[in-house]
Amino acid sequence: MAGRKQWWALAVLVLPVLLISVDMTVLGFALPFLSEDLAPTGAEQLWIVDIYSFMLAGLLVLMGTLGDRVGRRKLLLMGAAAFGAASVLAAFSTSAFMLIIARALLGVGGATLMPSTLSLIRSIFTDPKQRRTAIAVWSAGFSGGMALGPVLGGWLLEHFWWGSVFLINVPVMLVLLIVGPFVLPEARDPKPGRFDPLSALLSLAAMLPVVYGIKLVAEHGFGLKAAISVLIGLTLGYLFVRRQNRLDEPMLDLKLFSNRAFSGSVVTNMLGVFAMVGLLFLVPQYLQLVLGLTPVVAALWMLPATAAGIAGALLAAWLAKRIRVSLLVSGGLLVAAVGFLALTQVSAGGGLAYVVVSFTLLGGGVALSETLTNDLVISAAPAERAGAASAISETGFELGGALGTAILGSVATAVYRSGLPEGTAESARDTLGGAVATAQQLDPVAGQALLESAREAFTQGVHVTAWAGVAVLVYTGVQAFVLLDRKKSSAVRI
């Protein structure tokens, strides 16, 4: 592609990534409003939140390999149409069940969009230095979207009804559908081989139970149902891997994992997101329920982290010209670990400055490292397998997020519950929000005592989670330095 057209194509490819990341964070602000309107049960509300990422994580590998076969631009445009239509359905849902279906369809659309964008960047930018810059812009769009979601959601809900948070997707998808065919080239595997329906079924059947089991742990703690679900998924995953190793033309080329740059980057991404998302589960609650900030004000205090994330992503390409990639990735993760360390200093009486510093370091460090590891992932894979490689990386991202919420969230909840006085009402022991609601029903003295103990217990949970994040990121940084060392790695030099 000509130089100018390449960058127009990149601008178009950032649009769906921006929206997908906005959709990951915007719904939280709309929940109280749609709950009042649609009156979902507790289980239905959880499915409204979870079904999107549930479908997204389960379908990424299948959609990535499908894009390699049918064409990545074709799959991207089909996904854009599906995403736009599902957004309209979600916005005008008249029941909780209808909204759950719409959110599931949004997940299907998102699964076609995510691997297609990154794999098309691999096809469009053949020059390694330009490609690294393009991935930096792509990563900056993702980081910006995650932080834009709460601010945008808060503003829309002050002026419009809850469905507006879904309708913002429609004009962006229309732009993609209109402009995409003119600026995006088609790309596919020229020799994709025979499509194996059983492999496709096994990939989906393996992923969905694992993700479902992880979410059960996040919601209810470790239990038999969650263990059985994960075990079923792992068993089916083993059957999928065994089948891929036996096929002459596998759906997923597992030889990609023999490349240290590829496998090391995927694991680094997953562990980095594991730590970050586990923190994102707790800090908004700390800002609103411990420090007493409104949702919009809390979101605005997160904007420095957004700026740091965008800066970290864009600086990655420039720094990689001067500093060894393994050192940069490791350094970014260690900077993020320092951010977690700052969070151990917050208290129930205050700590806003520590939160801002923590998230700024975390946002910049993780964005820097993940920009470079995403570049390594698609550089290490052959161009014709870019869709499958991108899907593996993004599946690791989704699983890291789910595991971070489940494991670190469960640890924080256990610390919170153990820190409350004996005899505390069960409604207050479940969540900090439950404690706030219970305190409002008590006399002022008892209510204030409950709030103080609940806030102190929750803050202790934040401390334990932050120390766990420090440990995970230090380990990940050391691992990245070893596995991504270009002297020992078989990666394509970028």
MARTITOR-182171 format. One record per atom (N, C-alpha, C): residue in three letters; x, y, z. Coordinates in steps of 0.1 Angstrom, whole numbers, plus 5000, padded with zeros to 4 digits. Example, Ala and Ser with C-alpha at 12.3 -4.5 7.8 and 13.67 -1.06 7.14 Angstrom:
2
ALA513249435078
ALA512349555078
ALA513249675078
SER512849785071
SER513749895071
SER512950005079
This chain:
494
MET500849885000
MET500050005000
MET500950125000
ALA500450234994
ALA501150364994
ALA501150415008
GLY502250495011
GLY502450545024
GLY501250615031
ARG500650715024
ARG499550785030
ARG498350695032
LYS498050605023
LYS496950515024
LYS497050425036
GLN498350385039
GLN498650295050
GLN498050365063
TRP498350485065
TRP498050555078
TRP496550585078
TRP495850605067
TRP494450615067
TRP493750485071
ALA494350375066
ALA493950245070
ALA494050225085
LEU495150265090
LEU495350255105
LEU494350325112
ALA494050455108
ALA492950535114
ALA491650455115
VAL491350385104
VAL490050315104
VAL490150195113
LEU491350125114
LEU491450005122
LEU491450045137
VAL491750165141
VAL491750205155
VAL490350215160
LEU489350255151
LEU487950275154
LEU487350165162
PRO487350045156
PRO486749935163
PRO487449895177
VAL488749915177
VAL489449885189
VAL489049985200
LEU488950105196
LEU488550215206
LEU487150175211
LEU486250135203
LEU484850105207
LEU484749985216
ILE485549885212
ILE485549755220
ILE486049785234
SER487049865235
SER487649895249
SER486649995256
VAL485950085250
VAL484950165256
VAL483850075262
ASP483449975254
ASP482349895258
ASP482749805270
MET484049785272
MET484449705284
MET484249775297
THR484149915296
THR484049985309
THR482850075310
VAL482150105299
VAL481050195300
VAL479850145306
LEU479550015306
LEU478349955311
LEU478149975326
GLY479249975333
GLY479149985348
GLY478350105352
PHE478450215345
PHE477750335349
PHE476250325345
ALA475950245335
ALA474550235331
ALA473750135339
LEU474450045346
LEU473749945354
LEU472649985363
PRO472850095371
PRO471750135380
PRO470550185372
PHE470750245361
PHE469650295353
PHE468850185346
LEU469550095339
LEU468849995332
LEU468249895342
SER468849875354
SER468249795364
SER466949845368
GLU466849975370
GLU465550035374
GLU464550025363
ASP464950025350
ASP464050025339
ASP463549875336
LEU464549785335
LEU464249645331
LEU464049555343
ALA464449595355
ALA464249515367
ALA464749375365
PRO466049355362
PRO466649215361
PRO466849155374
THR466749025375
THR467148955387
THR468648965389
GLY469148925401
GLY470548935403
GLY471348845393
ALA470848725390
ALA471548645380
ALA471548705366
GLU470348765362
GLU470248835349
GLU471248955348
GLN471349025359
GLN472249135359
GLN473749095357
LEU474148985364
LEU475448935362
LEU475648885347
TRP474648825341
TRP474848785327
TRP474848905318
ILE474149005321
ILE474249135313
ILE475649185312
VAL476349175324
VAL477749225325
VAL478649125318
ASP478548995321
ASP479548895318
ASP479448845304
ILE478248835298
ILE478048755286
ILE478948815274
TYR479248945274
TYR479949005264
TYR481448955264
SER482148965275
SER483448905275
SER483548755275
PHE482448695279
PHE482348545279
PHE482348505264
MET481548565255
MET481548525241
MET482848575234
LEU483248685238
LEU484548745232
LEU485648645234
ALA485948605246
ALA487048515249
ALA486848375242
GLY485648335242
GLY485348195237
GLY485548185222
LEU485348295215
LEU485348295200
LEU486548355193
LEU487448415201
LEU488648475194
LEU489448385186
VAL489848275191
VAL490648185183
VAL489948135170
LEU488648095172
LEU487948055160
LEU487848165149
MET487548285154
MET487348395144
MET488748435138
GLY489848425146
GLY491148455140
GLY491548365129
THR491248235131
THR491648145120
THR490648155109
LEU489348185112
LEU488448205101
LEU488748325092
GLY489348435099
GLY489748545091
GLY490948515081
ASP491848425086
ASP492948375077
ASP492348305065
ARG491248245066
ARG490648165055
ARG489748245046
VAL488848315052
VAL487848385043
VAL488248525039
GLY489248585046
GLY489648715044
GLY489448805056
ARG490548875060
ARG490448955073
ARG489649075071
ARG489649145059
ARG488849255057
ARG487349215057
LYS487049115050
LYS485649065049
LYS485149035063
LEU485948965071
LEU485448935084
LEU485249055093
LEU486249155091
LEU486149275099
LEU484849355096
LEU484549365083
LEU483249435079
LEU482049365083
MET482049225082
MET480949155087
MET480749175102
GLY481849175109
GLY481849195124
GLY481249335127
ALA481649435119
ALA481249575121
ALA479749585120
ALA479149515109
ALA477749515107
ALA477049455119
ALA477549335124
ALA476949265135
ALA477049345148
PHE478149415150
PHE478349495162
PHE477349615162
GLY477249675150
GLY476349795150
GLY474849745152
ALA474449635145
ALA473049585147
ALA472849545162
ALA473749475168
ALA473649435182
ALA473549555191
SER474249665188
SER474249785196
SER472849845196
VAL472149845184
VAL470849905183
VAL469849815191
LEU470049685190
LEU469149595198
LEU469349615213
ALA470649635217
ALA470849655232
ALA470249785236
ALA470449885228
ALA469950025232
ALA468450025234
PHE467649945226
PHE466249955227
PHE465649825233
SER466449755241
SER465949635247
SER464849665257
THR463749575257
THR462649605265
THR462549495277
SER463549415278
SER463549315289
SER465049275291
ALA465249225303
ALA466649185307
ALA467149075297
PHE466248975294
PHE466648865285
PHE467048915271
MET466249015266
MET466649075253
MET467949145254
LEU468249215265
LEU469549275266
LEU470649175267
ILE470449065274
ILE471448955275
ILE471748905261
ILE470748885253
ILE470948835239
ILE471748935231
ALA471349065232
ALA472049165225
ALA473549175229
ARG473849165242
ARG475249165247
ARG476049045242
ALA475348935241
ALA476048815235
ALA476348835221
LEU475448895213
LEU475748935199
LEU476849035198
LEU476949125207
LEU478049225207
LEU479349155209
GLY479349045218
GLY480548965220
GLY481048895207
VAL480048845200
VAL480348775187
VAL480948875177
GLY480348995176
GLY480849095167
GLY482249135172
GLY482449155185
GLY483749195190
GLY484849095187
ALA484448965187
ALA485448855185
ALA485948855170
THR485048905161
THR485548915147
THR486349045145
LEU486149145153
LEU486849275151
LEU488249265156
MET488449215168
MET489749225175
MET490949165167
PRO490849035164
PRO491948975157
PRO492149025143
SER491049075137
SER491149125123
SER491949255122
THR491749345133
THR492449475132
THR493949445133
LEU494349375143
LEU495849355145
LEU496449275133
SER495749175128
SER496349095117
SER496349185104
LEU495449275102
LEU495549355090
LEU496649455092
ILE496949505104
ILE498149585105
ILE499449515101
ARG499449385104
ARG500549295100
ARG500749295085
SER499549295078
SER499549285063
SER499849415057
ILE499349525063
ILE499449665057
ILE500849715059
PHE501449705071
PHE502749765074
PHE503849655073
THR504449635062
THR505449535060
THR506849585065
ASP507049715066
ASP508249765072
ASP508249745087
PRO509249685093
PRO509149655108
PRO509049785116
LYS509749885113
LYS509750005121
LYS508350075120
GLN507750085108
GLN506450145106
GLN505450055113
ARG505549925113
ARG504649835119
ARG504649855134
ARG505749875140
ARG505849895154
ARG505150025158
THR505350135150
THR504650255152
THR503150245151
ALA502750165141
ALA501250145139
ALA500650065151
ILE501349965156
ILE500949895168
ILE500849985180
ALA501850075181
ALA501750175192
ALA500550255191
VAL500150305180
VAL498950385178
VAL497650295182
TRP497750175177
TRP496650075180
TRP496450055195
SER497650035202
SER497650015216
SER497150145224
ALA497550255218
ALA497150385225
ALA495650405224
GLY495050355212
GLY493550365211
GLY492850275221
PHE493450155223
PHE492850065232
PHE492950115247
SER494150175250
SER494250235264
SER493350355266
GLY493250435255
GLY492450555256
GLY490950515258
GLY490550415250
GLY489150375251
GLY488750315264
MET489550245271
MET489250185284
MET489050295294
ALA489750405294
ALA489550515303
ALA488550615299
LEU488250625285
LEU487250715280
LEU485850655284
GLY485650525285
GLY484350465288
GLY483650525300
PRO484250525312
PRO483650585324
PRO483250725322
VAL484150815317
VAL483850955315
VAL482750975305
LEU482750905294
LEU481750915283
LEU480450865289
GLY480450755296
GLY479250695301
GLY478550785311
GLY479350845320
GLY478850945330
GLY478151065323
TRP478751115313
TRP478251235306
TRP476951195299
LEU476951085292
LEU475751045284
LEU474551015294
LEU474850955305
LEU473750925314
LEU473151045321
GLU473951155322
GLU473451285327
GLU472551355317
HIS472651315304
HIS471851385294
HIS470851295287
PHE471051165286
PHE470151085278
PHE469850955287
TRP469050865280
TRP468750735287
TRP469850635286
TRP469750525293
TRP470850435294
TRP471150365281
GLY470250355271
GLY470550305258
GLY471550375250
SER471750505254
SER472650585246
SER474150535247
VAL474450465258
VAL475850415259
VAL476150305248
PHE475050245243
PHE475250145232
PHE475150215218
LEU474350315217
LEU474150375204
LEU475350455199
ILE476250485208
ILE477550555203
ILE478350465194
ASN478050335194
ASN478750245186
ASN478350255171
VAL477050295169
VAL476450285155
VAL477150375145
PRO477350505148
PRO477950585138
PRO479450545135
VAL480150495145
VAL481550455143
VAL481550335134
MET480650235136
MET480550125127
MET480150155113
LEU479250255112
LEU478850305098
LEU480050355091
VAL480950435098
VAL482150495091
VAL483050375087
LEU483150275095
LEU484050165092
LEU483550095080
LEU482150075079
LEU481549995068
LEU481650075055
ILE481650205056
ILE481650295044
ILE483050315039
VAL483950345048
VAL485350375044
VAL486250255043
GLY485950155051
GLY486850035051
GLY487149975038
PRO486049945029
PRO486349885016
PRO487349965007
PHE487450095009
PHE488250175001
PHE489750185006
VAL489950175019
VAL491350195024
VAL491950065030
LEU491149965032
LEU491749845038
LEU491949735027
PRO493049675026
PRO493349575016
PRO492749445021
GLU492449345013
GLU492049215017
GLU493349135019
ALA493249045029
ALA494448965033
ALA493948835038
ARG494548725034
ARG494148595039
ARG495348495037
ASP495248385042
ASP496148275040
ASP495948215026
PRO496948225017
PRO496748175004
PRO496548025003
LYS497047955013
LYS496847805013
LYS496347765027
PRO495047795029
PRO494547775043
PRO494247625046
GLY494147545036
GLY493847405038
GLY492447385041
ARG492047255044
ARG490647215046
ARG490247265060
PHE489047325060
PHE488447365073
PHE487947245081
ASP488347235093
ASP487947125101
ASP486847165112
PRO485647125109
PRO484547165118
PRO484747115132
LEU485246995134
LEU485446945147
LEU486447025155
SER487547075149
SER488447155156
SER487847285160
ALA487047345151
ALA486247465155
ALA485347445167
LEU484647335167
LEU483747305178
LEU484547285191
LEU485647205190
LEU486447185202
LEU487047315208
SER487447405199
SER488047525204
SER487047605212
LEU485847615206
LEU484747685213
LEU484347615226
ALA484147485225
ALA483747405236
ALA484747405247
ALA486047425244
ALA487147425254
ALA487147565261
MET487047665254
MET487147805259
MET485947845268
LEU484747815264
LEU483647865271
LEU483547805285
PRO483647675287
PRO483647635301
PRO484747685310
VAL485947705305
VAL487047765313
VAL486647905317
VAL486247985307
VAL485848125311
VAL484648135320
TYR483648045318
TYR482548035327
TYR482947995341
GLY483847905343
GLY484347865356
GLY485047975363
ILE485848045355
ILE486648165361
ILE485648265366
LYS484648295359
LYS483648395363
LYS482848345375
LEU482548215376
LEU481948165388
LEU482748185400
VAL484048165399
VAL484948195410
VAL484948335414
ALA484948425404
ALA484848575406
ALA483648615414
GLU482548545411
GLU481248585417
GLU480948515430
HIS481348385431
HIS480848305442
HIS482048245450
GLY483248265446
GLY484348195452
GLY484548055446
PHE485647985451
PHE485947855446
PHE484847755451
GLY484347675441
GLY483247575445
GLY483347465435
LEU482447365437
LEU482447245429
LEU482047275415
LYS481047355413
LYS480547385400
LYS481647455391
ALA482347545397
ALA483447615390
ALA484547515386
ALA484847435396
ALA485947335393
ALA485547235382
ILE484347185382
ILE483847095372
ILE483947165358
SER483447295358
SER483447365345
SER484847385339
VAL485747425348
VAL487147445343
VAL487747315339
LEU487447205346
LEU487947075343
LEU487447025329
ILE486147045327
ILE485647005314
ILE486347085303
GLY486547215305
GLY487147305295
GLY488547255292
LEU489347225303
LEU490747185301
LEU490747045294
THR489846955297
THR489846825290
THR489546845275
LEU488546925272
LEU488346955258
LEU489447025251
GLY490147115259
GLY491347185254
GLY492447085250
TYR492646985259
TYR493646885256
TYR493246805243
LEU491946775242
LEU491546705229
LEU491746795217
PHE491546925219
PHE491747015208
PHE493247015204
VAL494147025214
VAL495547035211
VAL496046905205
ARG495546795210
ARG495946665204
ARG495546655190
ARG494346705187
ARG493846695173
ARG494646785164
GLN495046905168
GLN495846995160
GLN497246935157
ASN497846865167
ASN499146795165
ASN499046685155
ARG497846625153
ARG497746515144
ARG497346545130
LEU496746665128
LEU496246705115
LEU497346755106
ASP497346725094
ASP498346775084
ASP498146925082
GLU496846965083
GLU496547115081
GLU495647155093
PRO496347185104
PRO495547215116
PRO494847355115
MET493847365123
MET493147495124
MET494047595131
LEU494747555141
LEU495647645148
LEU497047575148
ASP497947655143
ASP499347605142
ASP500047615155
LEU500147505163
LEU500747515176
LEU502247525176
LYS502847515164
LYS504247535162
LYS504647685166
LEU503647775165
LEU503947915169
LEU504447925183
PHE504047835192
PHE504447835206
PHE505947795208
SER506547735198
SER507947695199
SER508847815197
ASN508347925192
ASN509048045191
ASN509048125205
ARG510148135211
ARG510248205224
ARG509648345224
ALA509848415213
ALA509348555213
ALA507848555213
PHE507248455206
PHE505748445205
PHE505248405219
SER505648285223
SER505048225236
SER505348325248
GLY506548375248
GLY506948465259
GLY506048595259
SER505748645247
SER504948765246
SER503548735250
VAL502948625246
VAL501648595250
VAL501448575265
VAL502448505271
VAL502348495286
VAL502548625293
THR503448705288
THR503748835294
THR502448925293
ASN501848925282
ASN500548995280
ASN499548955290
MET499348825291
MET498348765300
MET498548805315
LEU499848785319
LEU500148815333
LEU500048965336
GLY500449055327
GLY500349195328
GLY498849235330
VAL498049185321
VAL496549215322
VAL495949155335
PHE496449035339
PHE495948975351
PHE496149075363
ALA497249125364
ALA497549225376
ALA496749345374
MET496649405362
MET496049535360
MET494549525362
VAL493849425356
VAL492449415357
VAL492049375372
GLY492849295379
GLY492549275393
GLY492449405401
LEU493349495397
LEU493349625404
LEU492149715400
LEU491749705387
LEU490649785382
LEU489349745388
PHE489249615393
PHE488049565399
PHE487849635413
LEU488949675420
LEU488949725433
LEU488949885434
VAL489849945426
VAL490050085428
VAL488850175426
PRO488050155415
PRO486850235414
PRO485950225427
GLN485850105433
GLN485050095445
GLN485750175457
TYR487050175457
TYR487750245467
TYR487550395466
LEU487550445453
LEU487450585451
LEU485950635455
GLN484950555451
GLN483650595453
GLN483050565467
LEU483350445472
LEU482750395484
LEU483550425497
VAL484850435495
VAL485750465506
VAL486050615507
LEU486450675496
LEU486750815496
LEU485550905493
GLY484450845488
GLY483150915486
GLY483051005474
LEU483850975464
LEU483851045451
LEU482651005443
THR482051095435
THR481051055425
THR481650975414
PRO480850895406
PRO481450815395
PRO482250905385
VAL481651015381
VAL482351095371
VAL483651155376
VAL483551205389
VAL484851265395
VAL485851155396
ALA485451035400
ALA486450925401
ALA487050895388
ALA486150895377
ALA486750865364
ALA487650975359
LEU487351095363
LEU488251205359
LEU489651195365
TRP489651155378
TRP490951135384
TRP491751025378
MET491150935370
MET491850835362
MET492450885349
LEU492151005345
LEU492651055332
LEU494151065331
PRO494851095342
PRO496351095341
PRO496850955337
ALA496150855342
ALA496550715338
ALA496350695323
THR495250755318
THR494950745304
THR496050805296
ALA496450935300
ALA497551005293
ALA498850925293
ALA499150865305
ALA500350785306
ALA500250665297
GLY499150595296
GLY498950485288
GLY499150515273
ILE498650625269
ILE498750665255
ILE500250705252
ALA500850775262
ALA502250815260
ALA503150695260
GLY502850595269
GLY503750475270
GLY503650395257
ALA502450385251
ALA502250315239
ALA503050385227
LEU502950515226
LEU503550585215
LEU505050595217
LEU505550605230
LEU506950605232
LEU507650475229
ALA506850365229
ALA507450235228
ALA508250225215
ALA507550275204
ALA508250265191
ALA509550345190
TRP509550455196
TRP510750545196
TRP511850485204
LEU511450435216
LEU512450375225
LEU513050245220
ALA512250175212
ALA512750045207
ALA513850055197
LYS513950175191
LYS515050205182
LYS516350215189
ARG516350245202
ARG517550275209
ARG517850175221
ILE516850105225
ILE517050015237
ILE516549875233
ARG517149775238
ARG516749635235
ARG515349615240
VAL514549545231
VAL513149525234
VAL512949445247
SER513649345250
SER513449265262
SER513649355274
LEU514649445273
LEU514949535285
LEU513749635286
LEU513149685275
LEU512049775276
LEU510849715282
VAL510549595277
VAL509349525282
VAL509449495297
SER510649445301
SER510949425315
SER510849545323
GLY511449655318
GLY511449785325
GLY509949835327
GLY509149825316
GLY507749875317
GLY507049805328
LEU507249675329
LEU506549595339
LEU506949625353
LEU508249655354
LEU508749695368
LEU508349835372
VAL508149925362
VAL507550055365
VAL506150035370
ALA505349945363
ALA504049915367
ALA504049855382
ALA505049775385
ALA505149715398
ALA505249825409
VAL506049925405
VAL506250035415
VAL504850105417
GLY504050115406
GLY502750165407
GLY501850085417
PHE501949955417
PHE501249875427
PHE501849905441
LEU503149925442
LEU503749945455
LEU503150075461
ALA502950175452
ALA502350305457
ALA500950275463
LEU500250185458
LEU498850155462
LEU498850095476
THR499950035480
THR499949975494
THR499950085505
GLN500050215501
GLN500150325510
GLN498750395512
VAL497750355505
VAL496450415507
VAL495850375520
SER494950455526
SER494250425538
SER492750455537
ALA492050415547
ALA490550435547
ALA490250585548
GLY491250655554
GLY490950805556
GLY491450885544
GLY492150835535
GLY492650915523
GLY493650835515
GLY493950885504
GLY494950815495
GLY494750845481
LEU494050955477
LEU493750985463
LEU495051005456
ALA496051075461
ALA497251105454
ALA498050975451
TYR498050875461
TYR498650745458
TYR497950675447
VAL496650685446
VAL495850615436
VAL496250675422
VAL496350805421
VAL496650865409
VAL498050835404
VAL499050835414
VAL500450795410
VAL500450655406
SER499750565414
SER499750425411
SER499250395397
PHE498150455393
PHE497550425380
PHE498350485369
THR498950595372
THR499750665361
THR500950575358
LEU501650525368
LEU502750435366
LEU502350305359
LEU501250255364
LEU500650125359
LEU500250145344
GLY499550245341
GLY499050275328
GLY500250285318
GLY501250365322
GLY502350385313
GLY503250265311
GLY503450195322
GLY504350075322
GLY503749965314
VAL502449935316
VAL501849825310
VAL501649855295
ALA501249975291
ALA501050015277
ALA502350005270
LEU503450045276
LEU504850035269
LEU505149885266
SER504949805276
SER505349665275
SER504449595265
GLU503149615266
GLU502249535257
GLU502249585243
THR502649705240
THR502849755226
THR503949665220
LEU505049655227
LEU506149575221
LEU505849425221
THR505249375231
THR504949225230
THR503949195219
ASN502949285216
ASN502049265205
ASN502749265192
ASP503749355191
ASP504549365179
ASP505349235177
LEU505949185188
LEU506649055188
LEU505748935183
VAL504548935188
VAL503548835185
VAL503348825170
ILE502948935164
ILE502648925150
ILE503848925141
SER505048975146
SER506248965138
SER506848825138
ALA506648745149
ALA507148615150
ALA506348515142
ALA505048545139
ALA504148455131
ALA504348485116
PRO504148385108
PRO504148405094
PRO502948495090
ALA503148575080
ALA502148675076
ALA500748605073
GLU500848485067
GLU499548415064
GLU498848365076
ARG499548355088
ARG498848315100
ARG498648425110
ALA498648545105
ALA498548665114
ALA497248665122
GLY496148625115
GLY494948625122
GLY494848525134
ALA495348405132
ALA495448315143
ALA496348355154
ALA497548415150
ALA498448465160
ALA497848575169
SER497148665162
SER496548785169
SER495448725178
ALA494748635174
ALA493648575182
ALA494148505195
ILE495348435193
ILE495948375205
ILE496348475215
SER496948585210
SER497448695219
SER496248755226
GLU495148785219
GLU494048855225
GLU493248755234
THR493248625231
THR492648535240
THR493348535253
GLY494748535253
GLY495448545265
GLY495148675273
PHE494948785265
PHE494548905272
PHE493248895279
GLU492248835272
GLU490848815279
GLU490948715291
LEU491748605289
LEU491848515300
LEU492548575312
GLY493548655309
GLY494348725320
GLY493348825327
GLY492448895320
GLY491548975327
GLY490548905335
ALA490048785330
ALA489048705337
ALA489748645350
LEU490948595348
LEU491648545360
LEU492048645370
GLY492348765365
GLY492648875375
GLY491448915383
THR490348925377
THR489148955384
THR488748835394
ALA488848715389
ALA488548595397
ALA489448575409
ILE490748575406
ILE491648535417
ILE491948655426
LEU492348765421
LEU492648885429
LEU491448935436
GLY490348935428
GLY489048985434
GLY488648895446
SER488848755444
SER488448665455
SER489348685467
VAL490648705465
VAL491548735476
VAL491148855483
ALA490848965476
ALA490449095482
ALA489149075490
THR488148995485
THR486948975491
THR487148895504
ALA488048795504
ALA488248715516
ALA488948805527
VAL489848885523
VAL490448975533
VAL489449075538
TYR488549125530
TYR487449215534
TYR486549145544
ARG486149025541
ARG485148955550
ARG485848925564
SER487148885563
SER487848845575
SER488048975584
GLY488149085578
GLY488349215586
GLY487149275592
LEU485949225589
LEU484749275596
LEU484549215609
PRO483949285619
PRO483649235632
PRO482749115631
GLU482849025641
GLU481848915641
GLU480448965644
GLY479548905638
GLY478148945640
GLY477649045629
THR478649085620
THR478249185609
THR477149115600
ALA476149195596
ALA475149135588
ALA475649075575
GLU475148965570
GLU475648905558
GLU475548995546
SER474549075545
SER474449175534
SER475649265534
ALA476149295545
ALA477349385546
ALA478649315543
ARG478649175546
ARG479849095544
ARG480049065529
ASP479049065521
ASP479249035507
ASP480049135499
THR479749255500
THR480449365493
THR480549485501
LEU481449575497
LEU481449705504
LEU480149785501
GLY479649775488
GLY478449845485
GLY477249795494
GLY477249665497
GLY476249605506
GLY476349665520
ALA477649685524
ALA477849745537
ALA477349895538
VAL477549965527
VAL477050105526
VAL475550105527
ALA474850015519
ALA473450005519
ALA472849965533
THR473549875540
THR473149825553
THR473249935563
ALA474350015562
ALA474650115572
ALA473550225572
GLN472950245560
GLN471950345558
GLN470650305566
GLN470450175568
GLN469250125575
GLN469450125590
LEU470650145595
LEU470950145610
LEU470850285616
ASP470850295629
ASP470850425636
ASP472250485633
PRO472350615633
PRO473550685629
PRO474850635635
VAL474850605648
VAL476050565655
VAL476450425650
ALA475550325649
ALA475850195645
ALA476250195630
GLY475550275622
GLY475850285608
GLY477250335605
GLN477650445613
GLN478950495611
GLN480050395615
ALA479750325626
ALA480750225630
ALA480850115620
LEU479750065613
LEU479849965603
LEU480650025591
LEU480350145587
LEU481050205575
LEU482550215578
GLU482950255590
GLU484350265593
GLU485050125592
SER484450025598
SER485049895598
SER485049835584
ALA484049855576
ALA483949805563
ALA484949875554
ARG485150005555
ARG486150075547
ARG487550035550
GLU487750015563
GLU489149975567
GLU489449835562
ALA488449745563
ALA488649605558
ALA488849605543
PHE488049685536
PHE488249685521
PHE489549745518
THR490049845525
THR491349895522
THR492449795524
GLN492249715535
GLN493249605537
GLN493249505525
GLY492049485520
GLY491949395508
GLY492749455496
VAL492649585494
VAL493349655484
VAL494849645486
HIS495349655499
HIS496749635502
HIS497249495498
VAL496549395502
VAL496949255499
VAL496949235483
THR495949285476
THR495949275462
THR497049345455
ALA497449465461
ALA498549545455
ALA499849465457
TRP500049405469
TRP501249335471
TRP501349215461
ALA500149145459
ALA500149035449
ALA500449085435
GLY499949205432
GLY500349265419
GLY501749295417
VAL502449345428
VAL503849365428
VAL504549235425
ALA504249125432
ALA504848995430
ALA504748945415
VAL503448955410
VAL503248905397
VAL503948985386
LEU504049115388
LEU504649205378
LEU506149195378
VAL506749175390
VAL508249155391
VAL508549025385
TYR507848915388
TYR508048795381
TYR507948805366
THR506848865361
THR506648875347
THR507748965340
GLY508249065347
GLY509349145342
GLY510549065340
VAL510948985350
VAL512148895349
VAL511948795338
GLN510748735338
GLN510448635327
GLN510648695313
ALA510048815311
ALA510148885298
ALA511648905295
PHE512448945304
PHE513848975301
PHE514548855296
VAL514148735302
VAL514848615298
VAL514248555285
LEU512948555284
LEU512348485272
LEU512448575259
LEU512448705261
LEU512448795249
LEU513848845245
ASP514848795252
ASP516248835248
ASP516448785234
ARG516748885225
ARG516848855211
ARG518048765208
LYS519048765218
LYS520248675215
LYS519848535217
LYS518748505225
LYS518348365227
LYS517048335220
SER516348435215
SER515048405209
SER515148385194
SER514248305189
SER514248285174
SER513248385167
ALA512848485174
ALA511948585168
ALA512548655156
VAL511648695147
VAL512048785136
VAL512448915142
ARG513648965138
ARG514049085144
ARG513149205139
ILE512749285149
ILE511849395146
ILE512549525148
